[in-house]
Each structure stands twice: as structure tokens, then as C-alpha cells.
């Protein structure tokens, strides 16, 4: 499982966009959200670099934790 900090993720719309972005890469991905900490944990067959790039392109730059 890969954990990312997404400082700009603050609401339900943000969560939906992040989820949609990751599921576009891997429909079977499992995502756990911690909205208070602005962190997500992702279990996916897609590598972390590709997930980070896609999140940045969607407007949610992420840092690996």
C-alpha cells in the first residue's frame, strides 16, 4: 500500500476527483482516505510514480509519505 499526502484535498468533491483519477488508472484499486490528515493510502497494480503524475494532472499534486 502506498501513502500520499495531498495538501489540496479538503472536501468531498476533491475526494471524488482523486478517486476517479486513481480508478481510471486501475479500476480495481483500493483507496483509503484520511480527509483530516489529507492523506490517502492506495493499493494498486499501478506504480506510485504514475499515480502521482495522474493526481498532479488532475490538480491534486501529491507527495509520497
MARKE-750218 format. One record per atom (N, C-alpha, C, O): residue number from 1; x, y, z; residue in three letters. Coordinates in nm, 3 decimals. Layout:
<node n="NUM" xx="X" yy="Y" zz="Z" res="Ala"/>
...
//
This chain:
<node n="1" xx="0.085" yy="-0.117" zz="0.000" res="Unk"/>
<node n="1" xx="0.000" yy="0.000" zz="0.000" res="Unk"/>
<node n="1" xx="0.090" yy="0.124" zz="0.000" res="Unk"/>
<node n="1" xx="0.188" yy="0.131" zz="0.074" res="Unk"/>
<node n="2" xx="0.056" yy="0.220" zz="-0.083" res="Unk"/>
<node n="2" xx="0.133" yy="0.344" zz="-0.096" res="Unk"/>
<node n="2" xx="0.053" yy="0.456" zz="-0.030" res="Unk"/>
<node n="2" xx="-0.067" yy="0.466" zz="-0.051" res="Unk"/>
<node n="3" xx="0.119" yy="0.539" zz="0.049" res="Unk"/>
<node n="3" xx="0.052" yy="0.652" zz="0.114" res="Unk"/>
<node n="3" xx="0.100" yy="0.782" zz="0.053" res="Unk"/>
<node n="3" xx="0.219" yy="0.803" zz="0.031" res="Unk"/>
<node n="4" xx="0.005" yy="0.870" zz="0.026" res="Unk"/>
<node n="4" xx="0.033" yy="1.002" zz="-0.031" res="Unk"/>
<node n="4" xx="-0.029" yy="1.111" zz="0.057" res="Unk"/>
<node n="4" xx="-0.136" yy="1.091" zz="0.114" res="Unk"/>
<node n="5" xx="0.038" yy="1.223" zz="0.066" res="Unk"/>
<node n="5" xx="-0.018" yy="1.342" zz="0.128" res="Unk"/>
<node n="5" xx="-0.062" yy="1.433" zz="0.015" res="Unk"/>
<node n="5" xx="0.017" yy="1.464" zz="-0.075" res="Unk"/>
<node n="6" xx="-0.187" yy="1.476" zz="0.019" res="Unk"/>
<node n="6" xx="-0.243" yy="1.563" zz="-0.085" res="Unk"/>
<node n="6" xx="-0.294" yy="1.689" zz="-0.016" res="Unk"/>
<node n="6" xx="-0.409" yy="1.694" zz="0.027" res="Unk"/>
<node n="7" xx="-0.210" yy="1.792" zz="-0.005" res="Unk"/>
<node n="7" xx="-0.246" yy="1.911" zz="0.072" res="Unk"/>
<node n="7" xx="-0.371" yy="1.984" zz="0.022" res="Unk"/>
<node n="7" xx="-0.439" yy="2.050" zz="0.101" res="Unk"/>
<node n="8" xx="-0.401" yy="1.973" zz="-0.107" res="Unk"/>
<node n="8" xx="-0.516" yy="2.045" zz="-0.162" res="Unk"/>
<node n="8" xx="-0.647" yy="1.968" zz="-0.153" res="Unk"/>
<node n="8" xx="-0.750" yy="2.019" zz="-0.198" res="Unk"/>
<node n="9" xx="-0.647" yy="1.850" zz="-0.099" res="Unk"/>
<node n="9" xx="-0.769" yy="1.769" zz="-0.086" res="Unk"/>
<node n="9" xx="-0.840" yy="1.807" zz="0.044" res="Unk"/>
<node n="9" xx="-0.792" yy="1.776" zz="0.153" res="Unk"/>
<node n="10" xx="-0.955" yy="1.874" zz="0.030" res="Unk"/>
<node n="10" xx="-1.019" yy="1.926" zz="0.151" res="Unk"/>
<node n="10" xx="-1.170" yy="1.901" zz="0.159" res="Unk"/>
<node n="10" xx="-1.232" yy="1.934" zz="0.260" res="Unk"/>
<node n="11" xx="-1.230" yy="1.843" zz="0.053" res="Unk"/>
<node n="11" xx="-1.376" yy="1.829" zz="0.055" res="Unk"/>
<node n="11" xx="-1.418" yy="1.703" zz="-0.020" res="Unk"/>
<node n="11" xx="-1.335" yy="1.630" zz="-0.074" res="Unk"/>
<node n="12" xx="-1.546" yy="1.678" zz="-0.021" res="Unk"/>
<node n="12" xx="-1.600" yy="1.562" zz="-0.090" res="Unk"/>
<node n="12" xx="-1.574" yy="1.563" zz="-0.239" res="Unk"/>
<node n="12" xx="-1.550" yy="1.459" zz="-0.299" res="Unk"/>
<node n="13" xx="-1.580" yy="1.682" zz="-0.300" res="Unk"/>
<node n="13" xx="-1.551" yy="1.694" zz="-0.443" res="Unk"/>
<node n="13" xx="-1.407" yy="1.655" zz="-0.471" res="Unk"/>
<node n="13" xx="-1.379" yy="1.585" zz="-0.568" res="Unk"/>
<node n="14" xx="-1.316" yy="1.701" zz="-0.386" res="Unk"/>
<node n="14" xx="-1.174" yy="1.665" zz="-0.401" res="Unk"/>
<node n="14" xx="-1.158" yy="1.514" zz="-0.392" res="Unk"/>
<node n="14" xx="-1.089" yy="1.453" zz="-0.473" res="Unk"/>
<node n="15" xx="-1.222" yy="1.454" zz="-0.293" res="Unk"/>
<node n="15" xx="-1.215" yy="1.310" zz="-0.273" res="Unk"/>
<node n="15" xx="-1.265" yy="1.237" zz="-0.397" res="Unk"/>
<node n="15" xx="-1.202" yy="1.141" zz="-0.441" res="Unk"/>
<node n="16" xx="-1.376" yy="1.281" zz="-0.452" res="Unk"/>
<node n="16" xx="-1.434" yy="1.217" zz="-0.570" res="Unk"/>
<node n="16" xx="-1.339" yy="1.227" zz="-0.690" res="Unk"/>
<node n="16" xx="-1.325" yy="1.131" zz="-0.766" res="Unk"/>
<node n="17" xx="-1.275" yy="1.341" zz="-0.707" res="Unk"/>
<node n="17" xx="-1.182" yy="1.360" zz="-0.818" res="Unk"/>
<node n="17" xx="-1.060" yy="1.270" zz="-0.802" res="Unk"/>
<node n="17" xx="-1.015" yy="1.209" zz="-0.898" res="Unk"/>
<node n="18" xx="-1.007" yy="1.262" zz="-0.681" res="Unk"/>
<node n="18" xx="-0.892" yy="1.176" zz="-0.654" res="Unk"/>
<node n="18" xx="-0.929" yy="1.031" zz="-0.681" res="Unk"/>
<node n="18" xx="-0.854" yy="0.958" zz="-0.745" res="Unk"/>
<node n="19" xx="-1.044" yy="0.990" zz="-0.632" res="Unk"/>
<node n="19" xx="-1.089" yy="0.852" zz="-0.651" res="Unk"/>
<node n="19" xx="-1.107" yy="0.821" zz="-0.800" res="Unk"/>
<node n="19" xx="-1.064" yy="0.716" zz="-0.847" res="Unk"/>
<node n="20" xx="-1.171" yy="0.910" zz="-0.873" res="Unk"/>
<node n="20" xx="-1.194" yy="0.891" zz="-1.016" res="Unk"/>
<node n="20" xx="-1.061" yy="0.882" zz="-1.091" res="Unk"/>
<node n="20" xx="-1.046" yy="0.800" zz="-1.182" res="Unk"/>
<node n="21" xx="-0.966" yy="0.966" zz="-1.054" res="Unk"/>
<node n="21" xx="-0.835" yy="0.968" zz="-1.119" res="Unk"/>
<node n="21" xx="-0.762" yy="0.835" zz="-1.099" res="Unk"/>
<node n="21" xx="-0.707" yy="0.779" zz="-1.195" res="Unk"/>
<node n="22" xx="-0.762" yy="0.784" zz="-0.978" res="Unk"/>
<node n="22" xx="-0.693" yy="0.659" zz="-0.950" res="Unk"/>
<node n="22" xx="-0.765" yy="0.540" zz="-1.014" res="Unk"/>
<node n="22" xx="-0.701" yy="0.450" zz="-1.067" res="Unk"/>
<node n="23" xx="-0.896" yy="0.541" zz="-1.009" res="Unk"/>
<node n="23" xx="-0.971" yy="0.430" zz="-1.070" res="Unk"/>
<node n="23" xx="-0.963" yy="0.432" zz="-1.222" res="Unk"/>
<node n="23" xx="-0.985" yy="0.329" zz="-1.286" res="Unk"/>
<node n="24" xx="-0.932" yy="0.546" zz="-1.282" res="Unk"/>
<node n="24" xx="-0.909" yy="0.550" zz="-1.427" res="Unk"/>
<node n="24" xx="-0.781" yy="0.474" zz="-1.463" res="Unk"/>
<node n="24" xx="-0.770" yy="0.415" zz="-1.571" res="Unk"/>
<node n="25" xx="-0.684" yy="0.475" zz="-1.373" res="Unk"/>
<node n="25" xx="-0.560" yy="0.401" zz="-1.393" res="Unk"/>
<node n="25" xx="-0.577" yy="0.253" zz="-1.363" res="Unk"/>
<node n="25" xx="-0.526" yy="0.167" zz="-1.434" res="Unk"/>
<node n="26" xx="-0.649" yy="0.224" zz="-1.256" res="Unk"/>
<node n="26" xx="-0.668" yy="0.087" zz="-1.209" res="Unk"/>
<node n="26" xx="-0.806" yy="0.076" zz="-1.145" res="Unk"/>
<node n="26" xx="-0.824" yy="0.111" zz="-1.029" res="Unk"/>
<node n="27" xx="-0.904" yy="0.026" zz="-1.221" res="Unk"/>
<node n="27" xx="-1.040" yy="0.015" zz="-1.168" res="Unk"/>
<node n="27" xx="-1.050" yy="-0.071" zz="-1.041" res="Unk"/>
<node n="27" xx="-1.145" yy="-0.056" zz="-0.964" res="Unk"/>
<node n="28" xx="-0.954" yy="-0.159" zz="-1.020" res="Unk"/>
<node n="28" xx="-0.958" yy="-0.246" zz="-0.902" res="Unk"/>
<node n="28" xx="-0.882" yy="-0.188" zz="-0.783" res="Unk"/>
<node n="28" xx="-0.871" yy="-0.253" zz="-0.679" res="Unk"/>
<node n="29" xx="-0.830" yy="-0.067" zz="-0.796" res="Unk"/>
<node n="29" xx="-0.752" yy="-0.006" zz="-0.688" res="Unk"/>
<node n="29" xx="-0.838" yy="0.010" zz="-0.563" res="Unk"/>
<node n="29" xx="-0.957" yy="0.039" zz="-0.571" res="Unk"/>
<node n="30" xx="-0.773" yy="-0.009" zz="-0.447" res="Unk"/>
<node n="30" xx="-0.840" yy="0.013" zz="-0.319" res="Unk"/>
<node n="30" xx="-0.780" yy="0.139" zz="-0.259" res="Unk"/>
<node n="30" xx="-0.658" yy="0.153" zz="-0.250" res="Unk"/>
<node n="31" xx="-0.868" yy="0.232" zz="-0.220" res="Unk"/>
<node n="31" xx="-0.823" yy="0.362" zz="-0.170" res="Unk"/>
<node n="31" xx="-0.882" yy="0.386" zz="-0.032" res="Unk"/>
<node n="31" xx="-1.003" yy="0.369" zz="-0.011" res="Unk"/>
<node n="32" xx="-0.798" yy="0.425" zz="0.062" res="Unk"/>
<node n="32" xx="-0.843" yy="0.463" zz="0.196" res="Unk"/>
<node n="32" xx="-0.813" yy="0.611" zz="0.213" res="Unk"/>
<node n="32" xx="-0.702" yy="0.656" zz="0.187" res="Unk"/>
<node n="33" xx="-0.912" yy="0.687" zz="0.257" res="Unk"/>
<node n="33" xx="-0.899" yy="0.831" zz="0.273" res="Unk"/>
<node n="33" xx="-0.892" yy="0.870" zz="0.420" res="Unk"/>
<node n="33" xx="-0.965" yy="0.815" zz="0.503" res="Unk"/>
<node n="34" xx="-0.803" yy="0.963" zz="0.451" res="Unk"/>
<node n="34" xx="-0.799" yy="1.030" zz="0.582" res="Unk"/>
<node n="34" xx="-0.808" yy="1.179" zz="0.550" res="Unk"/>
<node n="34" xx="-0.707" yy="1.247" zz="0.532" res="Unk"/>
<node n="35" xx="-0.932" yy="1.228" zz="0.542" res="Unk"/>
<node n="35" xx="-0.954" yy="1.366" zz="0.500" res="Unk"/>
<node n="35" xx="-0.892" yy="1.465" zz="0.598" res="Unk"/>
<node n="35" xx="-0.838" yy="1.568" zz="0.555" res="Unk"/>
<node n="36" xx="-0.897" yy="1.438" zz="0.727" res="Unk"/>
<node n="36" xx="-0.842" yy="1.530" zz="0.826" res="Unk"/>
<node n="36" xx="-0.692" yy="1.549" zz="0.807" res="Unk"/>
<node n="36" xx="-0.641" yy="1.660" zz="0.821" res="Unk"/>
<node n="37" xx="-0.622" yy="1.441" zz="0.776" res="Unk"/>
<node n="37" xx="-0.477" yy="1.447" zz="0.756" res="Unk"/>
<node n="37" xx="-0.441" yy="1.476" zz="0.611" res="Unk"/>
<node n="37" xx="-0.325" yy="1.499" zz="0.578" res="Unk"/>
<node n="38" xx="-0.543" yy="1.476" zz="0.523" res="Unk"/>
<node n="38" xx="-0.524" yy="1.496" zz="0.380" res="Unk"/>
<node n="38" xx="-0.428" yy="1.392" zz="0.322" res="Unk"/>
<node n="38" xx="-0.335" yy="1.424" zz="0.248" res="Unk"/>
<node n="39" xx="-0.456" yy="1.267" zz="0.358" res="Unk"/>
<node n="39" xx="-0.374" yy="1.155" zz="0.313" res="Unk"/>
<node n="39" xx="-0.463" yy="1.047" zz="0.251" res="Unk"/>
<node n="39" xx="-0.579" yy="1.030" zz="0.287" res="Unk"/>
<node n="40" xx="-0.404" yy="0.976" zz="0.157" res="Unk"/>
<node n="40" xx="-0.470" yy="0.859" zz="0.101" res="Unk"/>
<node n="40" xx="-0.371" yy="0.744" zz="0.104" res="Unk"/>
<node n="40" xx="-0.249" yy="0.763" zz="0.096" res="Unk"/>
<node n="41" xx="-0.424" yy="0.624" zz="0.116" res="Unk"/>
<node n="41" xx="-0.344" yy="0.503" zz="0.102" res="Unk"/>
<node n="41" xx="-0.404" yy="0.427" zz="-0.015" res="Unk"/>
<node n="41" xx="-0.526" yy="0.405" zz="-0.022" res="Unk"/>
<node n="42" xx="-0.318" yy="0.386" zz="-0.106" res="Unk"/>
<node n="42" xx="-0.363" yy="0.323" zz="-0.230" res="Unk"/>
<node n="42" xx="-0.299" yy="0.185" zz="-0.244" res="Unk"/>
<node n="42" xx="-0.178" yy="0.168" zz="-0.232" res="Unk"/>
<node n="43" xx="-0.384" yy="0.087" zz="-0.270" res="Unk"/>
<node n="43" xx="-0.337" yy="-0.046" zz="-0.305" res="Unk"/>
<node n="43" xx="-0.374" yy="-0.066" zz="-0.451" res="Unk"/>
<node n="43" xx="-0.492" yy="-0.075" zz="-0.486" res="Unk"/>
<node n="44" xx="-0.271" yy="-0.074" zz="-0.537" res="Unk"/>
<node n="44" xx="-0.295" yy="-0.078" zz="-0.680" res="Unk"/>
<node n="44" xx="-0.181" yy="-0.149" zz="-0.751" res="Unk"/>
<node n="44" xx="-0.069" yy="-0.159" zz="-0.700" res="Unk"/>
<node n="45" xx="-0.211" yy="-0.198" zz="-0.871" res="Unk"/>
<node n="45" xx="-0.107" yy="-0.258" zz="-0.954" res="Unk"/>
<node n="45" xx="-0.031" yy="-0.149" zz="-1.030" res="Unk"/>
<node n="45" xx="0.072" yy="-0.177" zz="-1.091" res="Unk"/>
<node n="46" xx="-0.080" yy="-0.027" zz="-1.026" res="Unk"/>
<node n="46" xx="-0.015" yy="0.087" zz="-1.091" res="Unk"/>
<node n="46" xx="0.097" yy="0.139" zz="-1.001" res="Unk"/>
<node n="46" xx="0.079" yy="0.149" zz="-0.880" res="Unk"/>
<node n="47" xx="0.212" yy="0.173" zz="-1.060" res="Unk"/>
<node n="47" xx="0.323" yy="0.219" zz="-0.976" res="Unk"/>
<node n="47" xx="0.299" yy="0.360" zz="-0.922" res="Unk"/>
<node n="47" xx="0.221" yy="0.438" zz="-0.977" res="Unk"/>
<node n="48" xx="0.366" yy="0.391" zz="-0.812" res="Unk"/>
<node n="48" xx="0.346" yy="0.517" zz="-0.739" res="Unk"/>
<node n="48" xx="0.373" yy="0.639" zz="-0.826" res="Unk"/>
<node n="48" xx="0.301" yy="0.738" zz="-0.816" res="Unk"/>
<node n="49" xx="0.475" yy="0.634" zz="-0.910" res="Unk"/>
<node n="49" xx="0.509" yy="0.749" zz="-0.994" res="Unk"/>
<node n="49" xx="0.395" yy="0.783" zz="-1.089" res="Unk"/>
<node n="49" xx="0.365" yy="0.901" zz="-1.111" res="Unk"/>
<node n="50" xx="0.333" yy="0.681" zz="-1.145" res="Unk"/>
<node n="50" xx="0.222" yy="0.706" zz="-1.237" res="Unk"/>
<node n="50" xx="0.101" yy="0.763" zz="-1.164" res="Unk"/>
<node n="50" xx="0.032" yy="0.851" zz="-1.216" res="Unk"/>
<node n="51" xx="0.075" yy="0.713" zz="-1.044" res="Unk"/>
<node n="51" xx="-0.036" yy="0.765" zz="-0.963" res="Unk"/>
<node n="51" xx="-0.010" yy="0.912" zz="-0.932" res="Unk"/>
<node n="51" xx="-0.099" yy="0.995" zz="-0.948" res="Unk"/>
<node n="52" xx="0.112" yy="0.946" zz="-0.887" res="Unk"/>
<node n="52" xx="0.146" yy="1.085" zz="-0.854" res="Unk"/>
<node n="52" xx="0.130" yy="1.176" zz="-0.975" res="Unk"/>
<node n="52" xx="0.077" yy="1.286" zz="-0.963" res="Unk"/>
<node n="53" xx="0.176" yy="1.131" zz="-1.092" res="Unk"/>
<node n="53" xx="0.164" yy="1.211" zz="-1.214" res="Unk"/>
<node n="53" xx="0.018" yy="1.237" zz="-1.248" res="Unk"/>
<node n="53" xx="-0.019" yy="1.350" zz="-1.280" res="Unk"/>
<node n="54" xx="-0.064" yy="1.134" zz="-1.241" res="Unk"/>
<node n="54" xx="-0.206" yy="1.149" zz="-1.273" res="Unk"/>
<node n="54" xx="-0.277" yy="1.240" zz="-1.174" res="Unk"/>
<node n="54" xx="-0.361" yy="1.321" zz="-1.214" res="Unk"/>
<node n="55" xx="-0.243" yy="1.229" zz="-1.046" res="Unk"/>
<node n="55" xx="-0.304" yy="1.318" zz="-0.946" res="Unk"/>
<node n="55" xx="-0.265" yy="1.463" zz="-0.973" res="Unk"/>
<node n="55" xx="-0.349" yy="1.552" zz="-0.963" res="Unk"/>
<node n="56" xx="-0.139" yy="1.487" zz="-1.006" res="Unk"/>
<node n="56" xx="-0.093" yy="1.623" zz="-1.036" res="Unk"/>
<node n="56" xx="-0.166" yy="1.678" zz="-1.157" res="Unk"/>
<node n="56" xx="-0.208" yy="1.794" zz="-1.157" res="Unk"/>
<node n="57" xx="-0.183" yy="1.596" zz="-1.261" res="Unk"/>
<node n="57" xx="-0.255" yy="1.639" zz="-1.381" res="Unk"/>
<node n="57" xx="-0.402" yy="1.670" zz="-1.351" res="Unk"/>
<node n="57" xx="-0.463" yy="1.752" zz="-1.420" res="Unk"/>
<node n="58" xx="-0.458" yy="1.605" zz="-1.250" res="Unk"/>
<node n="58" xx="-0.597" yy="1.629" zz="-1.211" res="Unk"/>
<node n="58" xx="-0.610" yy="1.750" zz="-1.117" res="Unk"/>
<node n="58" xx="-0.721" yy="1.787" zz="-1.079" res="Unk"/>
<node n="59" xx="-0.495" yy="1.811" zz="-1.080" res="Unk"/>
<node n="59" xx="-0.498" yy="1.929" zz="-0.995" res="Unk"/>
<node n="59" xx="-0.473" yy="1.901" zz="-0.848" res="Unk"/>
<node n="59" xx="-0.493" yy="1.988" zz="-0.763" res="Unk"/>
<node n="60" xx="-0.430" yy="1.778" zz="-0.818" res="Unk"/>
<node n="60" xx="-0.405" yy="1.739" zz="-0.679" res="Unk"/>
<node n="60" xx="-0.264" yy="1.683" zz="-0.664" res="Unk"/>
<node n="60" xx="-0.247" yy="1.562" zz="-0.648" res="Unk"/>
<node n="61" xx="-0.163" yy="1.770" zz="-0.668" res="Unk"/>
<node n="61" xx="-0.026" yy="1.720" zz="-0.651" res="Unk"/>
<node n="61" xx="-0.011" yy="1.649" zz="-0.518" res="Unk"/>
<node n="61" xx="-0.060" yy="1.696" zz="-0.415" res="Unk"/>
<node n="62" xx="0.058" yy="1.535" zz="-0.522" res="Unk"/>
<node n="62" xx="0.072" yy="1.452" zz="-0.402" res="Unk"/>
<node n="62" xx="0.219" yy="1.428" zz="-0.372" res="Unk"/>
<node n="62" xx="0.303" yy="1.425" zz="-0.463" res="Unk"/>
<node n="63" xx="0.248" yy="1.410" zz="-0.245" res="Unk"/>
<node n="63" xx="0.383" yy="1.374" zz="-0.201" res="Unk"/>
<node n="63" xx="0.375" yy="1.236" zz="-0.136" res="Unk"/>
<node n="63" xx="0.285" yy="1.209" zz="-0.057" res="Unk"/>
<node n="64" xx="0.470" yy="1.152" zz="-0.169" res="Unk"/>
<node n="64" xx="0.476" yy="1.021" zz="-0.105" res="Unk"/>
<node n="64" xx="0.511" yy="1.039" zz="0.042" res="Unk"/>
<node n="64" xx="0.590" yy="1.126" zz="0.079" res="Unk"/>
<node n="65" xx="0.450" yy="0.956" zz="0.125" res="Unk"/>
<node n="65" xx="0.475" yy="0.964" zz="0.270" res="Unk"/>
<node n="65" xx="0.551" yy="0.842" zz="0.311" res="Unk"/>
<node n="65" xx="0.584" yy="0.826" zz="0.429" res="Unk"/>
//
